[in-house]
């Protein structure tokens, strides 16, 4: 009786097919994970905006007005960490200076005022850093801001969402980049 001594294994083509299938599945997994991570971060930003809206409305009820920041933009909260792109307590850079548009002193004052109605303010300093956001190549923003510009007796909470084309709270601003959107949520 004749018995074959040839060992049977996988061919190179079969091994390549397995490697390609694994690569495709891992690519799909990574892309899905990034999308879920961005969506979770956007959800956190929206929840923080709602929390600040509640705090600002409570301040309005207690004081019969929203905080007066003189048309300035202020960081919510005031304790933003220093990074390679931002000095301590700064959340916006307009191309010429970190401090001529968002004053850390104003941010600290508004946070102190808000603490009179709510002791534990939400942390918004984790927010996105967006470069060249509103058409300028050097403008950078991060986190959540408050302003009383353009609205008598009220104010706006300004926030940013990545990978979105609409604002769940407020209205989108024109001139935004393609990877994110800036939203202004009005308080009155």
C-alpha positions, 0 to 999 in steps of 0.5 A: 500500500502506498502512503503519501509523505507530503505534508499539507499546509496553507498556500501563500495565497490562502495566507494573504487572503487571511491577512487582507481580511484581518486588515479590513476588519481592523480598519472598520473597527478603528474607524467605528471607534473614532466615530463613537469617541467623537460622538461621546465627546460631543455629547459631553460638550452638549451636557456641559453647555446645558449645565452652564445654561442652568447655572446662568439662568439661576444667576439670572433669577437670583440677580435679575440679569446675566453676568455683565462681561462688557461684550467680551468672551470669557472662558467657562470655567476660568481654570484652563490648564496650560498647553503647548498652544495656550497659556494658563487660563486661556481658551481663545487665541485670535492670531495676535495675542492670547489675552486681548479677546478673552481676559482671564480676569473676566473669566475668573470674575464670572466664575466667582459670580456664578459660584454664588448660585452654584458651588460646583461648576461643570468642567469645560476645559477638556473641550476641543482645540480647533485651529484656523477655525473661523477662517483665520489660519492662526485662530484657536479656540478650546472649551466653552465661552460666554459672551453678552455681545449682541443681545440686550439683557441676555447672553450666548454660550459658545461651544464647538462640536467636531464632525457635526453639521448642525447645532443641537442647542443654539444656532451655527455660525457662518464661516466654520471649518469642515471638521467642526461647527461653532454654535451660539446658544442664546440665553434670554 
